[in-house]
């Protein structure tokens, strides 16, 4: 594909989203976990025009993908987006991203596998345009189940009768339901405590014994154990895949030929950026985790090792099958309408990210 390259891209943070960022997380969770059903007029895949081979001059896309913004700058790959006005919004996660879509303030966001499902249930037509996973997902989980001091939980089956943190509209909530299913438990066998999973909310709930168990992610795992292990706090590996990462966008945006072409180019460069991050751990540690996120080098190195190797497939067949299993579970447990996972994916983009990720690996080895 050929793309216009007349001027460097504009990398800015979208100030207009400030009001959205201030919306309480509990309210957003309510919006995503309500009783709305998947209704309204959906744009069919057949109605979407083939991706254009070039991006019209002056095309702007607003992107909620904060870590890749840094990767593009560190790697110099932002030059490959020349001719596209890329505005970066400093937000991530399903509730904020979905609300930004509703406000027409965002064109694409970076989330796990649950937000596109819940967005669809609330009547918002969205599609996945890129997907990234972990090669050894079970041994490199995003989340571990944090166990409060004195809770007496040493295996998943011992969650029976315990208080478990639960965020129904987010990946952590779906993981809790999957953990219960694996342990042969039903929702009524435990006490689900609805809490927003932002920041250190779950770790605080564990330390205060507001809950007995809660899924902790990233550096929260390390920090929780460092602070409370001596008192008897632990974490449990759940033994499930919890690795999906997606870029998703409103179908109305994808129906715009200019924006769709720009997003296709973004996904192509996104794939290269994912490869660059994997191949340059020291630069990523210093430039992202330490400088941009303000973490210690120790915490940043922990996250790099926890992630392991990336997997960006050129076919979504297996991923869609896994996504359907998650939808089936949520539909049953949250009493939501049944959805077809295939309807959540824009197949025009299927091979773009994986192809560029693989090509970048070959180029780096040359």
C-alpha positions in Angstrom: 0.0 0.0 0.0 1.2 3.5 -0.7 0.4 6.3 1.7 0.9 10.1 1.5 4.0 11.3 3.3 3.9 15.0 2.8 4.6 16.0 6.4 5.4 14.6 9.8 2.4 13.4 11.9 1.1 15.5 14.7 1.5 13.6 18.0 -0.6 15.4 20.6 -2.7 14.5 23.6 -6.4 15.2 23.2 -7.3 17.9 25.8 -10.9 17.6 24.8 -11.2 14.3 26.6 -10.5 15.9 30.0 -14.1 15.9 31.0 -14.4 12.2 30.1 -11.4 11.3 32.1 -13.0 12.9 35.1 -16.1 10.7 35.0 -16.2 8.4 38.0 -15.2 4.9 37.1 -18.2 3.4 39.0 -20.5 5.4 36.7 -18.7 4.1 33.6 -19.0 0.6 34.8 -22.7 1.0 35.3 -23.0 2.3 31.8 -21.1 -0.7 30.4 -22.8 -3.3 32.6 -26.4 -2.2 32.3 -29.4 -4.0 30.9 -29.2 -2.5 27.4 -29.3 -5.0 24.7 -27.5 -5.2 21.4 -30.0 -3.3 19.2 -30.2 -0.6 16.6 -28.9 -0.6 13.1 -25.5 -2.3 12.8 -23.3 -1.8 9.8 -22.7 -5.1 8.1 -19.3 -6.2 7.1 -20.4 -6.4 3.5 -21.4 -2.7 3.6 -17.8 -1.7 4.4 -15.9 -0.7 1.3 -12.5 -2.3 0.6 -9.6 -0.5 2.3 -8.2 2.3 0.1 -4.6 2.0 -1.0 -3.8 5.6 0.1 -4.9 8.0 2.8 -6.5 11.2 1.6 -4.4 14.3 2.7 -5.6 16.0 5.8 -7.1 12.8 7.4 -7.1 12.9 11.1 -7.5 10.0 13.5 -7.7 10.2 17.3 -6.1 7.3 19.1 -6.3 6.0 22.6 -3.2 3.9 22.7 -0.8 5.5 25.1 2.0 2.9 25.3 2.3 2.7 21.5 2.5 6.5 21.3 5.7 6.2 23.3 6.9 3.2 21.2 6.5 5.1 18.0 8.5 8.1 19.3 11.3 5.9 20.8 11.6 3.8 17.7 11.2 6.6 15.1 8.3 4.7 13.5 6.2 7.8 13.8 7.8 8.9 10.6 5.9 6.1 8.8 2.7 7.9 9.7 3.7 11.0 7.8 0.8 12.6 6.1 -1.7 11.4 8.7 -2.7 13.8 11.5 -2.5 11.4 14.5 -3.9 12.8 17.8 -3.2 10.7 20.8 -5.6 10.7 23.7 -4.1 9.8 27.1 -6.7 7.2 28.0 -7.1 3.5 28.0 -9.4 0.8 29.4 -12.9 -0.1 28.3 -15.2 2.3 30.2 -13.3 5.4 29.3 -12.8 4.3 25.7 -16.4 3.4 25.2 -17.5 6.8 26.7 -15.1 8.6 24.4 -16.6 6.7 21.4 -20.0 7.8 22.4 -18.8 11.4 22.6 -17.3 11.1 19.1 -14.0 12.1 20.6 -12.0 9.0 19.8 -11.5 6.9 16.6 -9.7 3.8 18.0 -8.8 2.5 21.5 -6.6 -0.1 23.0 -8.4 -2.6 25.3 -8.8 -6.3 26.3 -11.5 -8.6 24.9 -14.4 -7.6 27.2 -15.0 -3.9 26.3 -16.1 -4.6 22.7 -18.6 -7.1 24.0 -20.1 -4.8 26.6 -20.1 -1.8 24.1 -22.2 -4.0 21.8 -24.6 -4.9 24.5 -25.2 -1.2 25.2 -26.1 -0.6 21.6 -22.7 0.8 20.4 -21.6 -0.8 17.1 -17.8 -1.4 17.4 -15.3 -3.6 15.6 -11.9 -5.0 16.4 -9.1 -4.1 14.0 -6.0 -5.5 15.6 -5.2 -8.3 18.1 -2.2 -9.2 20.2 -1.6 -12.1 22.5 1.2 -13.8 24.5 2.9 -16.8 23.1 3.0 -18.7 26.4 -0.1 -17.1 27.9 -0.8 -19.5 30.7 2.7 -19.1 32.1 2.7 -15.3 31.4 -0.7 -14.2 32.8 -1.7 -10.6 32.9 -3.5 -11.2 36.2 -3.0 -13.3 39.3 -5.6 -13.8 42.0 -4.6 -11.8 45.0 -5.5 -13.5 48.3 -6.0 -11.5 51.5 -4.2 -12.2 54.7 -6.0 -14.9 56.7 -8.5 -15.7 53.8 -7.4 -19.4 53.9 -7.5 -19.8 50.1 -4.8 -22.0 48.7 -6.6 -23.3 45.6 -9.4 -22.0 43.4 -12.0 -24.4 44.8 -11.6 -22.7 48.2 -13.2 -19.5 46.9 -16.5 -21.0 47.9 -18.2 -18.7 50.4 -15.5 -16.0 50.0 -15.8 -12.3 49.0 -14.4 -11.8 45.5 -13.8 -8.4 43.8 -15.8 -8.1 40.6 -16.0 -5.5 37.8 -18.6 -6.7 35.4 -17.7 -4.5 32.4 -14.0 -5.2 32.4 -11.5 -8.0 31.7 -11.0 -8.6 35.5 -14.7 -9.3 35.9 -14.8 -11.8 33.0 -11.7 -13.5 34.5 -13.5 -13.9 37.8 -16.4 -15.7 36.1 -14.0 -17.9 34.2 -12.1 -18.7 37.4 -15.4 -19.7 39.1 -16.3 -21.8 36.1 -13.0 -23.6 36.2 -13.4 -24.3 39.9 -16.8 -25.7 39.4 -18.4 -22.8 41.3 -21.4 -20.6 40.5 -21.8 -16.9 41.3 -24.1 -17.8 44.2 -21.3 -19.9 45.7 -19.3 -16.7 46.4 -20.0 -13.1 47.3 -19.2 -10.9 44.4 -18.2 -7.4 45.5 -18.5 -4.9 42.7 -15.6 -2.5 42.7 -13.9 -0.5 40.0 -10.6 -2.1 39.1 -8.7 1.2 38.6 -5.4 2.0 40.2 -4.7 0.1 43.4 -8.4 -0.3 44.3 -8.2 -4.1 44.3 -5.0 -4.2 46.3 -6.5 -1.8 48.9 -9.6 -3.9 49.1 -7.5 -7.0 49.8 -5.4 -5.2 52.4 -8.4 -3.9 54.2 -10.1 -7.3 54.0 -13.0 -5.8 52.1 -12.6 -8.8 49.9 -10.9 -12.1 50.2 -9.7 -12.4 46.7 -9.2 -10.1 43.7 -7.5 -10.3 40.3 -4.3 -8.2 40.4 -2.5 -7.2 37.2 0.9 -6.0 36.3 3.1 -4.4 38.9 0.3 -4.5 41.4 1.1 -8.2 41.8 4.7 -7.5 42.8 3.8 -4.6 45.0 1.0 -6.4 46.9 3.3 -9.3 47.7 6.2 -7.0 48.7 4.0 -5.2 51.1 1.8 -7.9 52.6 3.5 -11.3 52.0 5.1 -11.1 55.5 1.6 -10.9 56.9 0.4 -14.0 55.0 -0.9 -12.5 51.8 -0.4 -14.6 48.7 -1.4 -14.8 45.0 -2.7 -17.7 43.0 -2.1 -18.5 39.4 -5.4 -19.2 37.7 -4.1 -21.3 34.8 -6.3 -19.6 32.2 -5.5 -17.5 29.2 -6.1 -13.8 30.0 -3.9 -12.3 27.3 -6.1 -10.7 24.6 -5.2 -7.2 23.6 -7.2 -5.4 20.9 -7.6 -2.2 19.0 -11.2 -1.5 18.4 -13.2 1.3 16.8 -16.8 2.4 16.2 -18.2 0.9 13.0 -19.2 4.4 12.0 -15.6 5.4 11.9 -14.6 2.3 9.9 -17.3 3.1 7.4 -15.5 6.4 6.6 -13.1 5.4 3.8 -10.5 8.0 4.7 -10.4 7.1 8.4 -10.4 3.4 7.6 -7.4 3.8 5.3 -5.6 5.8 8.0 -6.4 3.2 10.6 -5.1 0.5 8.3 -1.8 2.3 8.1 -1.8 2.8 11.9 -2.4 -0.9 12.5 0.5 -1.7 10.1 2.9 0.6 12.1 1.4 -0.7 15.3 2.5 -4.2 14.4 6.0 -2.9 13.8 6.0 -1.0 17.1 5.0 -4.2 18.9 8.0 -5.9 17.4 10.3 -3.0 18.3 9.2 -3.1 21.9 9.9 -6.8 22.1 13.3 -6.5 20.4 14.5 -3.4 22.4 13.7 -4.2 26.1 16.4 -1.8 27.5 15.2 1.1 25.5 11.6 0.3 26.4 12.4 0.0 30.0 14.1 3.4 30.1 11.9 5.3 27.8 8.5 3.9 28.7 8.4 2.3 32.2 10.9 4.7 33.8 10.6 8.0 32.0 7.0 7.9 30.8 5.3 5.9 33.5 7.6 6.9 36.4 8.2 3.3 37.5 11.4 2.0 39.1 13.8 0.1 36.8 13.0 -3.0 39.0 9.3 -2.7 38.4 9.7 -2.1 34.7 12.0 -5.1 34.3 9.4 -7.2 36.2 6.7 -6.2 33.7 8.9 -6.9 30.7 9.7 -10.4 32.0 6.1 -11.0 32.9 4.9 -10.2 29.4 7.1 -12.7 27.6 6.9 -13.0 23.8 4.1 -11.5 21.8 1.9 -13.3 19.3 0.2 -11.3 16.6 -1.6 -13.7 14.3 -2.4 -13.1 10.6 -5.6 -15.2 11.1 -8.2 -14.5 13.7 -9.9 -17.9 13.5 -8.7 -19.3 16.8 -8.9 -16.0 18.6 -12.5 -15.6 17.5 -13.3 -19.1 18.8 -11.9 -18.2 22.2 -13.7 -14.9 22.1 -17.0 -16.7 21.5 -16.4 -18.9 24.5 -16.0 -15.8 26.6 -19.2 -14.3 25.1 -21.1 -17.5 25.9 -20.0 -17.4 29.5 -20.8 -13.8 30.0 -24.1 -14.1 28.2 -25.1 -16.9 30.6 -23.7 -15.5 33.8 -24.7 -11.9 33.3 -28.0 -12.6 31.5 -27.0 -10.8 28.4 -28.1 -11.3 24.8 -26.1 -13.8 22.8 -23.6 -12.4 20.3 -21.6 -13.8 17.5 -17.9 -13.1 18.0 -17.3 -12.8 14.3 -19.6 -9.8 14.3 -17.1 -7.9 16.5 -14.2 -8.1 14.0 -13.6 -6.1 10.9 -11.9 -8.7 8.7 -10.5 -6.2 6.3 -7.8 -5.6 8.9 -7.2 -9.3 9.8 -3.7 -9.8 8.4 -2.3 -6.3 8.6 -0.9 -6.2 12.2 0.5 -9.8 12.1 2.1 -9.4 8.7 3.9 -6.2 9.7 4.9 -7.7 13.0 6.4 -10.7 11.2 8.1 -8.6 8.5 9.7 -6.4 11.2 11.1 -9.5 12.9 12.7 -10.6 9.6 14.0 -7.1 8.9 15.6 -7.0 12.4 17.3 -10.4 11.9 18.7 -9.4 8.5 
